[in-house]
Amino acid sequence: MMDAGLRVALALTGADMGNVQLLDRATGALTIVADRGFQQPFLDFFAVVVDDDGSVCGRALSAGAAIAVRDVEQDAQLAGTPASRVLLEAGVRAVCSTPLLDRYGAPLGMLSVHRRGTHEWTHADHLLLGLLSRHLAGLLDP
């Protein structure tokens, strides 16, 4: 079910790669449960993400809201970090991470889409990812 949702997210946004992570409530960490387009070094680095690690998905988890980065090399909070290095090595230049939230606003996971080139994430991208993230969250928290 998460893999199908990820395929839809990629198709709707024209993104090149993506992943879905679920939150382990016991540890507070996100773990990847579905991915498209990534090699093992990326998957190993982002295997466990917490909200204070500086990554885009970690920042979105902490904020409880979508975080979009136009260019990982230019983002003030991301540039020069280990996460930035791994993203660039994976061919990623732009990222948009959207939380999966339960009906009370508590995090269940994260939907992230990535592009090879820099990209200004549009209002339509955010609307579509928001709708899809609510649908996926509903499947996790009926």
A tleap script that builds the chain and sets N, CA, C and O, in Angstrom:
source leaprc.protein.ff14SB
mol = sequence {
  NMET MET ASP ALA GLY LEU ARG VAL ALA LEU
  ALA LEU THR GLY ALA ASP MET GLY ASN VAL
  GLN LEU LEU ASP ARG ALA THR GLY ALA LEU
  THR ILE VAL ALA ASP ARG GLY PHE GLN GLN
  PRO PHE LEU ASP PHE PHE ALA VAL VAL VAL
  ASP ASP ASP GLY SER VAL CYS GLY ARG ALA
  LEU SER ALA GLY ALA ALA ILE ALA VAL ARG
  ASP VAL GLU GLN ASP ALA GLN LEU ALA GLY
  THR PRO ALA SER ARG VAL LEU LEU GLU ALA
  GLY VAL ARG ALA VAL CYS SER THR PRO LEU
  LEU ASP ARG TYR GLY ALA PRO LEU GLY MET
  LEU SER VAL HIE ARG ARG GLY THR HIE GLU
  TRP THR HIE ALA ASP HIE LEU LEU LEU GLY
  LEU LEU SER ARG HIE LEU ALA GLY LEU LEU
  ASP CPRO
}
set mol.1.N position { 0.809 -1.189 0.000 }
set mol.1.CA position { 0.000 0.000 0.000 }
set mol.1.C position { 0.859 1.263 0.000 }
set mol.1.O position { 0.530 2.215 -0.708 }
set mol.2.N position { 1.947 1.305 0.768 }
set mol.2.CA position { 2.814 2.480 0.780 }
set mol.2.C position { 3.578 2.604 -0.542 }
set mol.2.O position { 3.835 3.710 -1.018 }
set mol.3.N position { 3.936 1.462 -1.124 }
set mol.3.CA position { 4.636 1.488 -2.403 }
set mol.3.C position { 3.737 2.078 -3.491 }
set mol.3.O position { 4.196 2.865 -4.319 }
set mol.4.N position { 2.475 1.704 -3.488 }
set mol.4.CA position { 1.533 2.250 -4.468 }
set mol.4.C position { 1.362 3.754 -4.256 }
set mol.4.O position { 1.322 4.515 -5.223 }
set mol.5.N position { 1.262 4.179 -3.011 }
set mol.5.CA position { 1.149 5.603 -2.713 }
set mol.5.C position { 2.371 6.375 -3.178 }
set mol.5.O position { 2.250 7.497 -3.670 }
set mol.6.N position { 3.549 5.779 -3.024 }
set mol.6.CA position { 4.778 6.424 -3.476 }
set mol.6.C position { 4.787 6.554 -4.996 }
set mol.6.O position { 5.164 7.600 -5.524 }
set mol.7.N position { 4.379 5.508 -5.698 }
set mol.7.CA position { 4.302 5.583 -7.161 }
set mol.7.C position { 3.381 6.724 -7.610 }
set mol.7.O position { 3.690 7.439 -8.563 }
set mol.8.N position { 2.260 6.886 -6.924 }
set mol.8.CA position { 1.325 7.962 -7.253 }
set mol.8.C position { 1.983 9.320 -6.989 }
set mol.8.O position { 1.863 10.231 -7.808 }
set mol.9.N position { 2.667 9.462 -5.867 }
set mol.9.CA position { 3.339 10.727 -5.535 }
set mol.9.C position { 4.360 11.108 -6.599 }
set mol.9.O position { 4.446 12.273 -6.989 }
set mol.10.N position { 5.124 10.143 -7.066 }
set mol.10.CA position { 6.117 10.412 -8.106 }
set mol.10.C position { 5.445 10.834 -9.405 }
set mol.10.O position { 5.895 11.766 -10.072 }
set mol.11.N position { 4.376 10.152 -9.755 }
set mol.11.CA position { 3.669 10.485 -10.990 }
set mol.11.C position { 3.019 11.868 -10.905 }
set mol.11.O position { 3.073 12.630 -11.870 }
set mol.12.N position { 2.418 12.197 -9.785 }
set mol.12.CA position { 1.727 13.479 -9.639 }
set mol.12.C position { 2.679 14.674 -9.639 }
set mol.12.O position { 2.332 15.748 -10.132 }
set mol.13.N position { 3.870 14.488 -9.091 }
set mol.13.CA position { 4.805 15.612 -8.957 }
set mol.13.C position { 5.904 15.619 -10.013 }
set mol.13.O position { 6.643 16.596 -10.133 }
set mol.14.N position { 6.016 14.534 -10.780 }
set mol.14.CA position { 7.099 14.438 -11.756 }
set mol.14.C position { 8.449 14.214 -11.110 }
set mol.14.O position { 9.484 14.428 -11.741 }
set mol.15.N position { 8.449 13.785 -9.855 }
set mol.15.CA position { 9.700 13.543 -9.133 }
set mol.15.C position { 10.396 12.300 -9.684 }
set mol.15.O position { 9.761 11.419 -10.264 }
set mol.16.N position { 11.707 12.251 -9.492 }
set mol.16.CA position { 12.518 11.153 -10.012 }
set mol.16.C position { 12.667 9.990 -9.033 }
set mol.16.O position { 12.820 8.838 -9.439 }
set mol.17.N position { 12.620 10.304 -7.755 }
set mol.17.CA position { 12.867 9.304 -6.722 }
set mol.17.C position { 11.980 9.629 -5.535 }
set mol.17.O position { 11.424 10.723 -5.451 }
set mol.18.N position { 11.847 8.685 -4.620 }
set mol.18.CA position { 11.075 8.979 -3.424 }
set mol.18.C position { 11.123 7.849 -2.424 }
set mol.18.O position { 11.624 6.759 -2.700 }
set mol.19.N position { 10.587 8.139 -1.255 }
set mol.19.CA position { 10.498 7.114 -0.221 }
set mol.19.C position { 9.379 7.436 0.759 }
set mol.19.O position { 8.960 8.584 0.906 }
set mol.20.N position { 8.910 6.386 1.422 }
set mol.20.CA position { 7.942 6.505 2.502 }
set mol.20.C position { 8.598 5.916 3.735 }
set mol.20.O position { 9.182 4.833 3.694 }
set mol.21.N position { 8.489 6.655 4.838 }
set mol.21.CA position { 9.013 6.188 6.116 }
set mol.21.C position { 7.861 6.117 7.102 }
set mol.21.O position { 6.935 6.925 7.045 }
set mol.22.N position { 7.919 5.155 8.000 }
set mol.22.CA position { 6.940 5.061 9.082 }
set mol.22.C position { 7.638 5.357 10.396 }
set mol.22.O position { 8.824 5.077 10.570 }
set mol.23.N position { 6.874 5.931 11.317 }
set mol.23.CA position { 7.414 6.309 12.616 }
set mol.23.C position { 7.293 5.152 13.597 }
set mol.23.O position { 6.223 4.565 13.758 }
set mol.24.N position { 8.399 4.836 14.243 }
set mol.24.CA position { 8.399 3.888 15.352 }
set mol.24.C position { 8.144 4.722 16.605 }
set mol.24.O position { 9.028 5.444 17.066 }
set mol.25.N position { 6.953 4.622 17.146 }
set mol.25.CA position { 6.591 5.470 18.291 }
set mol.25.C position { 7.467 5.203 19.515 }
set mol.25.O position { 7.668 6.099 20.335 }
set mol.26.N position { 7.985 3.996 19.648 }
set mol.26.CA position { 8.831 3.673 20.801 }
set mol.26.C position { 10.156 4.426 20.751 }
set mol.26.O position { 10.658 4.873 21.782 }
set mol.27.N position { 10.726 4.567 19.551 }
set mol.27.CA position { 12.031 5.222 19.428 }
set mol.27.C position { 11.929 6.648 18.885 }
set mol.27.O position { 12.874 7.425 19.012 }
set mol.28.N position { 10.796 6.995 18.284 }
set mol.28.CA position { 10.636 8.305 17.668 }
set mol.28.C position { 11.368 8.436 16.350 }
set mol.28.O position { 11.563 9.548 15.858 }
set mol.29.N position { 11.780 7.313 15.768 }
set mol.29.CA position { 12.571 7.325 14.536 }
set mol.29.C position { 11.730 6.918 13.330 }
set mol.29.O position { 10.825 6.089 13.430 }
set mol.30.N position { 12.049 7.518 12.199 }
set mol.30.CA position { 11.457 7.147 10.926 }
set mol.30.C position { 12.295 6.045 10.294 }
set mol.30.O position { 13.524 6.098 10.334 }
set mol.31.N position { 11.636 5.044 9.712 }
set mol.31.CA position { 12.334 3.988 8.983 }
set mol.31.C position { 11.681 3.815 7.614 }
set mol.31.O position { 10.459 3.886 7.484 }
set mol.32.N position { 12.496 3.591 6.613 }
set mol.32.CA position { 12.014 3.459 5.239 }
set mol.32.C position { 11.262 2.138 5.058 }
set mol.32.O position { 11.753 1.064 5.407 }
set mol.33.N position { 10.044 2.257 4.495 }
set mol.33.CA position { 9.243 1.064 4.208 }
set mol.33.C position { 8.967 0.906 2.716 }
set mol.33.O position { 8.553 -0.164 2.271 }
set mol.34.N position { 9.194 1.962 1.947 }
set mol.34.CA position { 9.029 1.897 0.484 }
set mol.34.C position { 9.972 2.922 -0.128 }
set mol.34.O position { 10.153 4.013 0.411 }
set mol.35.N position { 10.571 2.562 -1.260 }
set mol.35.CA position { 11.458 3.504 -1.947 }
set mol.35.C position { 11.467 3.217 -3.431 }
set mol.35.O position { 11.190 2.103 -3.877 }
set mol.36.N position { 11.793 4.256 -4.185 }
set mol.36.CA position { 11.925 4.164 -5.637 }
set mol.36.C position { 13.128 4.986 -6.056 }
set mol.36.O position { 13.240 6.161 -5.707 }
set mol.37.N position { 14.037 4.359 -6.814 }
set mol.37.CA position { 15.124 5.085 -7.451 }
set mol.37.C position { 16.389 5.273 -6.649 }
set mol.37.O position { 17.305 5.955 -7.107 }
set mol.38.N position { 16.471 4.686 -5.459 }
set mol.38.CA position { 17.660 4.891 -4.625 }
set mol.38.C position { 18.533 3.650 -4.573 }
set mol.38.O position { 18.055 2.520 -4.672 }
set mol.39.N position { 19.826 3.894 -4.414 }
set mol.39.CA position { 20.803 2.827 -4.234 }
set mol.39.C position { 21.043 2.620 -2.734 }
set mol.39.O position { 20.567 3.396 -1.905 }
set mol.40.N position { 21.782 1.573 -2.404 }
set mol.40.CA position { 21.983 1.178 -1.018 }
set mol.40.C position { 22.636 2.248 -0.132 }
set mol.40.O position { 22.236 2.374 1.025 }
set mol.41.N position { 23.620 3.026 -0.610 }
set mol.41.CA position { 24.202 4.037 0.291 }
set mol.41.C position { 23.166 5.031 0.835 }
set mol.41.O position { 23.217 5.394 2.010 }
set mol.42.N position { 22.230 5.469 -0.011 }
set mol.42.CA position { 21.162 6.361 0.437 }
set mol.42.C position { 20.282 5.642 1.459 }
set mol.42.O position { 19.986 6.184 2.523 }
set mol.43.N position { 19.869 4.419 1.127 }
set mol.43.CA position { 18.981 3.660 2.009 }
set mol.43.C position { 19.646 3.377 3.353 }
set mol.43.O position { 18.984 3.409 4.391 }
set mol.44.N position { 20.944 3.103 3.341 }
set mol.44.CA position { 21.658 2.865 4.598 }
set mol.44.C position { 21.723 4.128 5.443 }
set mol.44.O position { 21.481 4.080 6.649 }
set mol.45.N position { 22.049 5.258 4.824 }
set mol.45.CA position { 22.190 6.505 5.571 }
set mol.45.C position { 20.865 6.934 6.194 }
set mol.45.O position { 20.827 7.359 7.349 }
set mol.46.N position { 19.774 6.821 5.423 }
set mol.46.CA position { 18.472 7.268 5.897 }
set mol.46.C position { 17.630 6.126 6.473 }
set mol.46.O position { 16.411 6.254 6.593 }
set mol.47.N position { 18.268 5.027 6.823 }
set mol.47.CA position { 17.549 3.866 7.371 }
set mol.47.C position { 16.801 4.227 8.653 }
set mol.47.O position { 15.701 3.730 8.892 }
set mol.48.N position { 17.395 5.089 9.475 }
set mol.48.CA position { 16.775 5.547 10.717 }
set mol.48.C position { 16.984 7.053 10.800 }
set mol.48.O position { 18.119 7.530 10.800 }
set mol.49.N position { 15.881 7.800 10.872 }
set mol.49.CA position { 15.940 9.262 10.924 }
set mol.49.C position { 15.171 9.743 12.145 }
set mol.49.O position { 14.053 9.297 12.404 }
set mol.50.N position { 15.781 10.654 12.889 }
set mol.50.CA position { 15.100 11.273 14.026 }
set mol.50.C position { 14.866 12.745 13.719 }
set mol.50.O position { 15.458 13.297 12.792 }
set mol.51.N position { 13.996 13.377 14.507 }
set mol.51.CA position { 13.566 14.736 14.167 }
set mol.51.C position { 14.614 15.822 14.351 }
set mol.51.O position { 14.393 16.953 13.918 }
set mol.52.N position { 15.723 15.525 14.964 }
set mol.52.CA position { 16.724 16.576 15.164 }
set mol.52.C position { 18.022 16.302 14.407 }
set mol.52.O position { 19.082 16.793 14.797 }
set mol.53.N position { 17.947 15.528 13.334 }
set mol.53.CA position { 19.180 15.143 12.629 }
set mol.53.C position { 19.570 16.097 11.498 }
set mol.53.O position { 20.626 15.913 10.892 }
set mol.54.N position { 18.758 17.103 11.198 }
set mol.54.CA position { 19.087 18.066 10.158 }
set mol.54.C position { 18.633 17.678 8.760 }
set mol.54.O position { 18.689 18.504 7.849 }
set mol.55.N position { 18.191 16.456 8.566 }
set mol.55.CA position { 17.708 16.044 7.247 }
set mol.55.C position { 16.373 16.730 6.962 }
set mol.55.O position { 15.720 17.237 7.874 }
set mol.56.N position { 15.977 16.740 5.700 }
set mol.56.CA position { 14.711 17.368 5.327 }
set mol.56.C position { 13.552 16.624 5.974 }
set mol.56.O position { 12.645 17.254 6.517 }
set mol.57.N position { 13.565 15.298 5.928 }
set mol.57.CA position { 12.468 14.538 6.534 }
set mol.57.C position { 12.478 14.685 8.055 }
set mol.57.O position { 11.416 14.715 8.676 }
set mol.58.N position { 13.653 14.775 8.658 }
set mol.58.CA position { 13.742 15.015 10.094 }
set mol.58.C position { 13.190 16.378 10.468 }
set mol.58.O position { 12.513 16.522 11.486 }
set mol.59.N position { 13.479 17.379 9.647 }
set mol.59.CA position { 12.947 18.723 9.883 }
set mol.59.C position { 11.428 18.745 9.745 }
set mol.59.O position { 10.739 19.385 10.540 }
set mol.60.N position { 10.903 18.042 8.729 }
set mol.60.CA position { 9.454 17.979 8.539 }
set mol.60.C position { 8.788 17.240 9.695 }
set mol.60.O position { 7.692 17.611 10.116 }
set mol.61.N position { 9.435 16.207 10.207 }
set mol.61.CA position { 8.908 15.478 11.355 }
set mol.61.C position { 8.836 16.406 12.564 }
set mol.61.O position { 7.829 16.437 13.272 }
set mol.62.N position { 9.892 17.149 12.793 }
set mol.62.CA position { 9.940 18.080 13.916 }
set mol.62.C position { 8.899 19.188 13.776 }
set mol.62.O position { 8.245 19.553 14.753 }
set mol.63.N position { 8.744 19.720 12.569 }
set mol.63.CA position { 7.810 20.815 12.324 }
set mol.63.C position { 6.355 20.351 12.277 }
set mol.63.O position { 5.442 21.135 12.536 }
set mol.64.N position { 6.140 19.069 11.945 }
set mol.64.CA position { 4.778 18.582 11.757 }
set mol.64.C position { 4.141 19.154 10.514 }
set mol.64.O position { 2.917 19.198 10.393 }
set mol.65.N position { 4.989 19.598 9.574 }
set mol.65.CA position { 4.519 20.208 8.334 }
set mol.65.C position { 5.509 19.919 7.223 }
set mol.65.O position { 6.660 19.566 7.482 }
set mol.66.N position { 5.060 20.069 5.983 }
set mol.66.CA position { 5.921 19.814 4.828 }
set mol.66.C position { 7.105 20.780 4.816 }
set mol.66.O position { 6.981 21.954 5.162 }
set mol.67.N position { 8.247 20.249 4.410 }
set mol.67.CA position { 9.448 21.052 4.204 }
set mol.67.C position { 9.893 20.794 2.767 }
set mol.67.O position { 10.079 19.644 2.366 }
set mol.68.N position { 10.060 21.854 2.001 }
set mol.68.CA position { 10.497 21.752 0.612 }
set mol.68.C position { 11.836 22.454 0.465 }
set mol.68.O position { 12.023 23.573 0.943 }
set mol.69.N position { 12.757 21.786 -0.199 }
set mol.69.CA position { 14.081 22.346 -0.449 }
set mol.69.C position { 14.287 22.403 -1.953 }
set mol.69.O position { 14.257 21.378 -2.634 }
set mol.70.N position { 14.495 23.598 -2.458 }
set mol.70.CA position { 14.704 23.823 -3.891 }
set mol.70.C position { 16.040 23.277 -4.355 }
set mol.70.O position { 16.138 22.699 -5.437 }
set mol.71.N position { 17.081 23.460 -3.532 }
set mol.71.CA position { 18.438 23.045 -3.905 }
set mol.71.C position { 19.195 22.642 -2.641 }
set mol.71.O position { 19.482 23.484 -1.790 }
set mol.72.N position { 19.513 21.358 -2.521 }
set mol.72.CA position { 20.181 20.885 -1.305 }
set mol.72.C position { 21.553 21.532 -1.106 }
set mol.72.O position { 22.050 21.603 0.018 }
set mol.73.N position { 22.165 22.003 -2.200 }
set mol.73.CA position { 23.465 22.668 -2.069 }
set mol.73.C position { 23.338 24.085 -1.522 }
set mol.73.O position { 24.301 24.625 -0.977 }
set mol.74.N position { 22.166 24.691 -1.661 }
set mol.74.CA position { 21.979 26.079 -1.244 }
set mol.74.C position { 21.145 26.243 0.022 }
set mol.74.O position { 21.094 27.340 0.578 }
set mol.75.N position { 20.494 25.186 0.488 }
set mol.75.CA position { 19.653 25.272 1.672 }
set mol.75.C position { 20.515 25.533 2.910 }
set mol.75.O position { 21.438 24.771 3.198 }
set mol.76.N position { 20.216 26.600 3.632 }
set mol.76.CA position { 21.052 27.026 4.762 }
set mol.76.C position { 21.188 25.954 5.840 }
set mol.76.O position { 22.253 25.828 6.444 }
set mol.77.N position { 20.145 25.189 6.091 }
set mol.77.CA position { 20.194 24.174 7.145 }
set mol.77.C position { 20.762 22.845 6.670 }
set mol.77.O position { 21.147 22.009 7.488 }
set mol.78.N position { 20.819 22.643 5.371 }
set mol.78.CA position { 21.230 21.345 4.830 }
set mol.78.C position { 22.617 21.360 4.206 }
set mol.78.O position { 23.354 20.380 4.312 }
set mol.79.N position { 22.975 22.455 3.561 }
set mol.79.CA position { 24.249 22.528 2.828 }
set mol.79.C position { 25.427 22.176 3.723 }
set mol.79.O position { 25.546 22.678 4.841 }
set mol.80.N position { 26.298 21.305 3.217 }
set mol.80.CA position { 27.507 20.928 3.919 }
set mol.80.C position { 27.344 19.862 4.984 }
set mol.80.O position { 28.324 19.481 5.623 }
set mol.81.N position { 26.132 19.370 5.193 }
set mol.81.CA position { 25.899 18.338 6.201 }
set mol.81.C position { 26.126 16.948 5.594 }
set mol.81.O position { 26.149 16.803 4.371 }
set mol.82.N position { 26.291 15.934 6.436 }
set mol.82.CA position { 26.375 14.567 5.895 }
set mol.82.C position { 25.143 14.195 5.062 }
set mol.82.O position { 25.269 13.512 4.046 }
set mol.83.N position { 23.962 14.637 5.484 }
set mol.83.CA position { 22.742 14.342 4.718 }
set mol.83.C position { 22.820 14.958 3.325 }
set mol.83.O position { 22.422 14.325 2.347 }
set mol.84.N position { 23.326 16.175 3.226 }
set mol.84.CA position { 23.488 16.831 1.929 }
set mol.84.C position { 24.437 16.038 1.035 }
set mol.84.O position { 24.174 15.855 -0.154 }
set mol.85.N position { 25.528 15.575 1.608 }
set mol.85.CA position { 26.507 14.797 0.838 }
set mol.85.C position { 25.856 13.533 0.275 }
set mol.85.O position { 26.040 13.212 -0.899 }
set mol.86.N position { 25.103 12.819 1.099 }
set mol.86.CA position { 24.451 11.582 0.659 }
set mol.86.C position { 23.404 11.877 -0.410 }
set mol.86.O position { 23.298 11.143 -1.392 }
set mol.87.N position { 22.639 12.936 -0.229 }
set mol.87.CA position { 21.650 13.316 -1.237 }
set mol.87.C position { 22.313 13.614 -2.573 }
set mol.87.O position { 21.876 13.125 -3.615 }
set mol.88.N position { 23.373 14.422 -2.537 }
set mol.88.CA position { 24.065 14.773 -3.782 }
set mol.88.C position { 24.680 13.545 -4.442 }
set mol.88.O position { 24.631 13.420 -5.666 }
set mol.89.N position { 25.253 12.643 -3.664 }
set mol.89.CA position { 25.818 11.410 -4.215 }
set mol.89.C position { 24.732 10.533 -4.842 }
set mol.89.O position { 25.004 9.772 -5.771 }
set mol.90.N position { 23.507 10.639 -4.334 }
set mol.90.CA position { 22.381 9.877 -4.885 }
set mol.90.C position { 21.770 10.581 -6.098 }
set mol.90.O position { 20.835 10.065 -6.710 }
set mol.91.N position { 22.297 11.760 -6.446 }
set mol.91.CA position { 21.782 12.498 -7.589 }
set mol.91.C position { 20.614 13.403 -7.266 }
set mol.91.O position { 19.919 13.857 -8.175 }
set mol.92.N position { 20.381 13.676 -5.993 }
set mol.92.CA position { 19.243 14.488 -5.565 }
set mol.92.C position { 19.661 15.948 -5.424 }
set mol.92.O position { 20.683 16.253 -4.810 }
set mol.93.N position { 18.860 16.849 -6.000 }
set mol.93.CA position { 19.098 18.283 -5.812 }
set mol.93.C position { 17.921 18.967 -5.119 }
set mol.93.O position { 18.110 20.003 -4.481 }
set mol.94.N position { 16.711 18.414 -5.228 }
set mol.94.CA position { 15.534 19.023 -4.608 }
set mol.94.C position { 14.749 17.949 -3.861 }
set mol.94.O position { 14.661 16.805 -4.305 }
set mol.95.N position { 14.181 18.338 -2.719 }
set mol.95.CA position { 13.448 17.396 -1.858 }
set mol.95.C position { 12.197 18.077 -1.322 }
set mol.95.O position { 12.209 19.267 -1.007 }
set mol.96.N position { 11.125 17.310 -1.222 }
set mol.96.CA position { 9.929 17.765 -0.518 }
set mol.96.C position { 9.461 16.615 0.373 }
set mol.96.O position { 9.120 15.539 -0.117 }
set mol.97.N position { 9.449 16.853 1.679 }
set mol.97.CA position { 9.003 15.852 2.653 }
set mol.97.C position { 7.712 16.320 3.299 }
set mol.97.O position { 7.621 17.439 3.806 }
set mol.98.N position { 6.713 15.442 3.272 }
set mol.98.CA position { 5.382 15.755 3.791 }
set mol.98.C position { 5.012 14.718 4.848 }
set mol.98.O position { 4.992 13.522 4.557 }
set mol.99.N position { 4.717 15.163 6.076 }
set mol.99.CA position { 4.381 14.202 7.134 }
set mol.99.C position { 3.050 13.492 6.900 }
set mol.99.O position { 2.111 14.058 6.340 }
set mol.100.N position { 2.998 12.256 7.340 }
set mol.100.CA position { 1.753 11.499 7.430 }
set mol.100.C position { 1.293 11.677 8.869 }
set mol.100.O position { 1.966 11.223 9.794 }
set mol.101.N position { 0.159 12.330 9.067 }
set mol.101.CA position { -0.326 12.649 10.407 }
set mol.101.C position { -1.636 11.937 10.700 }
set mol.101.O position { -2.477 11.791 9.813 }
set mol.102.N position { -1.814 11.494 11.934 }
set mol.102.CA position { -3.085 10.887 12.302 }
set mol.102.C position { -4.147 11.977 12.476 }
set mol.102.O position { -3.853 13.162 12.319 }
set mol.103.N position { -5.350 11.587 12.792 }
set mol.103.CA position { -6.468 12.557 12.864 }
set mol.103.C position { -6.292 13.602 13.953 }
set mol.103.O position { -6.996 14.612 13.963 }
set mol.104.N position { -5.348 13.366 14.882 }
set mol.104.CA position { -5.083 14.323 15.957 }
set mol.104.C position { -3.830 15.156 15.695 }
set mol.104.O position { -3.442 15.984 16.519 }
set mol.105.N position { -3.201 14.930 14.540 }
set mol.105.CA position { -2.003 15.682 14.183 }
set mol.105.C position { -0.708 15.060 14.643 }
set mol.105.O position { 0.354 15.667 14.498 }
set mol.106.N position { -0.771 13.856 15.197 }
set mol.106.CA position { 0.447 13.159 15.632 }
set mol.106.C position { 1.080 12.460 14.425 }
set mol.106.O position { 0.365 11.934 13.572 }
set mol.107.N position { 2.405 12.451 14.348 }
set mol.107.CA position { 3.077 11.857 13.191 }
set mol.107.C position { 2.963 10.334 13.147 }
set mol.107.O position { 3.070 9.648 14.164 }
set mol.108.N position { 2.742 9.834 11.928 }
set mol.108.CA position { 2.734 8.397 11.648 }
set mol.108.C position { 3.885 8.012 10.733 }
set mol.108.O position { 4.334 6.866 10.741 }
set mol.109.N position { 4.365 8.974 9.941 }
set mol.109.CA position { 5.420 8.687 8.985 }
set mol.109.C position { 5.697 9.889 8.114 }
set mol.109.O position { 5.350 11.019 8.457 }
set mol.110.N position { 6.340 9.625 6.957 }
set mol.110.CA position { 6.772 10.703 6.069 }
set mol.110.C position { 6.738 10.219 4.628 }
set mol.110.O position { 7.114 9.087 4.324 }
set mol.111.N position { 6.280 11.097 3.752 }
set mol.111.CA position { 6.309 10.882 2.311 }
set mol.111.C position { 7.292 11.900 1.740 }
set mol.111.O position { 7.098 13.106 1.896 }
set mol.112.N position { 8.335 11.425 1.085 }
set mol.112.CA position { 9.343 12.334 0.518 }
set mol.112.C position { 9.530 12.049 -0.961 }
set mol.112.O position { 9.641 10.898 -1.385 }
set mol.113.N position { 9.562 13.129 -1.739 }
set mol.113.CA position { 9.845 13.026 -3.168 }
set mol.113.C position { 11.090 13.844 -3.471 }
set mol.113.O position { 11.347 14.872 -2.844 }
set mol.114.N position { 11.866 13.364 -4.455 }
set mol.114.CA position { 13.170 13.948 -4.760 }
set mol.114.C position { 13.306 14.147 -6.266 }
set mol.114.O position { 12.797 13.361 -7.065 }
set mol.115.N position { 14.007 15.217 -6.630 }
set mol.115.CA position { 14.266 15.492 -8.044 }
set mol.115.C position { 15.756 15.601 -8.285 }
set mol.115.O position { 16.517 16.029 -7.417 }
set mol.116.N position { 16.159 15.203 -9.492 }
set mol.116.CA position { 17.580 15.257 -9.862 }
set mol.116.C position { 18.071 16.685 -10.059 }
set mol.116.O position { 19.233 16.984 -9.783 }
set mol.117.N position { 17.212 17.552 -10.525 }
set mol.117.CA position { 17.578 18.952 -10.736 }
set mol.117.C position { 16.988 19.833 -9.654 }
set mol.117.O position { 16.096 19.414 -8.916 }
set mol.118.N position { 17.489 21.049 -9.562 }
set mol.118.CA position { 16.858 21.990 -8.639 }
set mol.118.C position { 15.412 22.172 -9.078 }
set mol.118.O position { 15.091 22.069 -10.262 }
set mol.119.N position { 14.542 22.444 -8.106 }
set mol.119.CA position { 13.114 22.526 -8.437 }
set mol.119.C position { 12.405 23.417 -7.436 }
set mol.119.O position { 12.562 23.267 -6.224 }
set mol.120.N position { 11.635 24.335 -7.955 }
set mol.120.CA position { 10.780 25.170 -7.113 }
set mol.120.C position { 9.473 24.410 -6.924 }
set mol.120.O position { 8.661 24.329 -7.845 }
set mol.121.N position { 9.269 23.857 -5.740 }
set mol.121.CA position { 8.058 23.088 -5.472 }
set mol.121.C position { 6.860 24.032 -5.517 }
set mol.121.O position { 6.859 25.078 -4.869 }
set mol.122.N position { 5.842 23.654 -6.286 }
set mol.122.CA position { 4.709 24.528 -6.527 }
set mol.122.C position { 3.611 24.325 -5.491 }
set mol.122.O position { 3.623 23.372 -4.712 }
set mol.123.N position { 2.665 25.256 -5.511 }
set mol.123.CA position { 1.489 25.131 -4.653 }
set mol.123.C position { 0.742 23.836 -4.995 }
set mol.123.O position { 0.250 23.142 -4.105 }
set mol.124.N position { 0.664 23.522 -6.283 }
set mol.124.CA position { 0.001 22.284 -6.708 }
set mol.124.C position { 0.730 21.056 -6.165 }
set mol.124.O position { 0.086 20.101 -5.730 }
set mol.125.N position { 2.073 21.069 -6.186 }
set mol.125.CA position { 2.839 19.956 -5.607 }
set mol.125.C position { 2.452 19.754 -4.145 }
set mol.125.O position { 2.189 18.634 -3.707 }
set mol.126.N position { 2.421 20.857 -3.399 }
set mol.126.CA position { 2.092 20.772 -1.969 }
set mol.126.C position { 0.663 20.287 -1.741 }
set mol.126.O position { 0.415 19.482 -0.843 }
set mol.127.N position { -0.271 20.771 -2.548 }
set mol.127.CA position { -1.663 20.320 -2.415 }
set mol.127.C position { -1.785 18.823 -2.695 }
set mol.127.O position { -2.408 18.089 -1.927 }
set mol.128.N position { -1.188 18.379 -3.797 }
set mol.128.CA position { -1.276 16.963 -4.165 }
set mol.128.C position { -0.606 16.070 -3.123 }
set mol.128.O position { -1.158 15.038 -2.741 }
set mol.129.N position { 0.584 16.465 -2.664 }
set mol.129.CA position { 1.272 15.667 -1.640 }
set mol.129.C position { 0.512 15.688 -0.320 }
set mol.129.O position { 0.486 14.687 0.396 }
set mol.130.N position { -0.104 16.814 0.004 }
set mol.130.CA position { -0.908 16.896 1.219 }
set mol.130.C position { -2.107 15.958 1.167 }
set mol.130.O position { -2.396 15.251 2.133 }
set mol.131.N position { -2.804 15.959 0.031 }
set mol.131.CA position { -3.953 15.054 -0.130 }
set mol.131.C position { -3.516 13.600 -0.058 }
set mol.131.O position { -4.144 12.783 0.616 }
set mol.132.N position { -2.438 13.286 -0.757 }
set mol.132.CA position { -1.958 11.906 -0.761 }
set mol.132.C position { -1.474 11.483 0.621 }
set mol.132.O position { -1.721 10.353 1.043 }
set mol.133.N position { -0.790 12.372 1.327 }
set mol.133.CA position { -0.296 12.024 2.667 }
set mol.133.C position { -1.474 11.777 3.619 }
set mol.133.O position { -1.402 10.887 4.467 }
set mol.134.N position { -2.548 12.548 3.488 }
set mol.134.CA position { -3.725 12.311 4.327 }
set mol.134.C position { -4.364 10.964 4.006 }
set mol.134.O position { -4.825 10.259 4.904 }
set mol.135.N position { -4.389 10.611 2.730 }
set mol.135.CA position { -4.943 9.310 2.336 }
set mol.135.C position { -4.092 8.170 2.913 }
set mol.135.O position { -4.624 7.216 3.482 }
set mol.136.N position { -2.771 8.278 2.760 }
set mol.136.CA position { -1.886 7.230 3.297 }
set mol.136.C position { -1.990 7.139 4.816 }
set mol.136.O position { -1.996 6.042 5.374 }
set mol.137.N position { -2.072 8.281 5.482 }
set mol.137.CA position { -2.226 8.287 6.941 }
set mol.137.C position { -3.527 7.602 7.332 }
set mol.137.O position { -3.579 6.880 8.327 }
set mol.138.N position { -4.582 7.830 6.546 }
set mol.138.CA position { -5.870 7.196 6.824 }
set mol.138.C position { -5.807 5.686 6.715 }
set mol.138.O position { -6.523 4.979 7.424 }
set mol.139.N position { -4.959 5.191 5.834 }
set mol.139.CA position { -4.776 3.742 5.718 }
set mol.139.C position { -4.050 3.175 6.935 }
set mol.139.O position { -4.268 2.026 7.319 }
set mol.140.N position { -3.187 3.990 7.537 }
set mol.140.CA position { -2.433 3.556 8.713 }
set mol.140.C position { -3.219 3.714 9.988 }
set mol.140.O position { -3.013 2.964 10.942 }
set mol.141.N position { -4.132 4.696 10.020 }
set mol.141.CA position { -4.883 5.044 11.224 }
set mol.141.C position { -6.361 5.171 10.869 }
set mol.141.O position { -6.910 6.272 10.872 }
set mol.142.N position { -7.009 4.035 10.562 }
set mol.142.CA position { -8.403 4.088 10.091 }
set mol.142.C position { -9.378 4.612 11.136 }
set mol.142.O position { -10.576 4.707 10.870 }
savepdb mol mol.pdb
quit
